[in-house]
């Protein structure tokens, strides 16, 4: 009978899903939001008995498959018979259709709180909580590639209550996962833990132990609802901490250095009062930290750390809304996006302009609930500038179940008009040589107000070793490669940031010569004949542009058909563009050889590549 009931439920779900139609509602002038019902059945149920209602959480992300941009959504099917993480996929186009929901991995345990990330190789990662009781919950991980999910892997067997995992990826492809861990004797004491997943030459492995980053476990306080964001080589985490009714928002960060253990900073408080819950964090392209959280009074607070200075707290919504799970993200243009329950029923969306310091815009109502409560929003800005939002909504006639709905907001016009204009000159470049020190001068930057500070980043991988402040800064490029050098200028008077980025290419040596050629010359004496090979070349004109002074040219010789050059046969000084090689017995003997020329520039230890004669 149970199997027959499940079969009928699945048939009904398929039928209901096929009937789902897009709803279109006009929100503001010239803007339409298309709402799609994704799941077609009561996707998440029994939320009243789940820990913190976390079974209602869902997550979505953009990834690439078969050369196409795709969107994946993952959520928990929580009920009497369905207790697994499900997923659905659509092509990220205006006509893309969601696939029929499928389980990620079927287990007999209760699965909750899925969270997604895409690593630097394009592999999609999913973490979630699995367990049938408070004392057996663990964090699991799987990957999605080639249209298949890998077998699930347990992060660390804590023999405790692990829950609410969050995951993100560093520039070096190290993955951080944070979660809340309730430890024995299970007296509502919890700490925030972290673990890392290392990817090196396709070998993937979770570290064998986790690490607590919160400080409150000895005081028997809760440290829960953690969130993480990574940028460059830095990881940032926020969580709520404290006893019941006195929750505060805490913050810590870590710089990932090769070969070192995790070194998280001592947590600091970012909220000013108690009753601060469910914090979310985002980090922009300047490594500025943005945090929002909910307050017991029914509104959301925001603060940011702009170039290492925390800004005053501010309220971002003006309706009295129930505290509820919400989401927060930053796009590639540093625009912040927040989706939350804006009043007692509906889901709202809020946005601030790119690089604007806390200037939140007007709220937009996303859901069309018709009196049905909406909960637990998720938001994701994609690579095209569009914003994807999902939320749970009570279906007609139900009280303890939710369906998942989805909406897309089209990208807006560039909001940078009126922002400071960052500009700088360089003493060399944009192509330079390894070991060269370059001076950067931001004197050409302008603003309608007054520029209060200049912030430089060399390499686009944020660390303390490649960061500088001031109108003029210098940096020595020690490694070959391409560096994204960025300048951000802050104008506190108008509360805005302007930025500029230039790619600097660092080479091992000066550019090699061009137009290398060889010709046989016959010289006749009174009674003798001599044959010589005349080697000619031109200095690469780019060397003059880059300011490279040629110290000497190395001349190489080899038999035609041989590989490798061996040691140079001679050197000629810079400014000389030919060399005569003699001692050949005949014209045919001279023709047996090929020549190569390289450059050694003044002040550089490495010669250029060898260019063979044509």
PyMOL commands that set and color helices and strands:
alter all, ss='L'
color gray80, all
select helices_A, chain A and resi 2-18+47-49+51-56+217-219+464-466+541-546+587-590
alter helices_A, ss='H'
color red, helices_A
select strands_A, chain A and resi 23-28+31-37+44-45+58-65+68-78+83-91+102-103+110-118+124-131+138-145+148-149+153-154+161-169+175-182+190-200+203-206+211-212+222-231+234-242+248-255+268-269+276-283+289-295+300-306+309-310+314-315+327-330+336-341+347-352+364-365+374-381+387-393+401-409+425-426+431-433+437-441+453-458+467-469+472-476+481-491+496-507+514-524+529-538+550-559+570-573+578-584+593-601+611-612
alter strands_A, ss='S'
color yellow, strands_A
deselect
rebuild
show_as cartoon
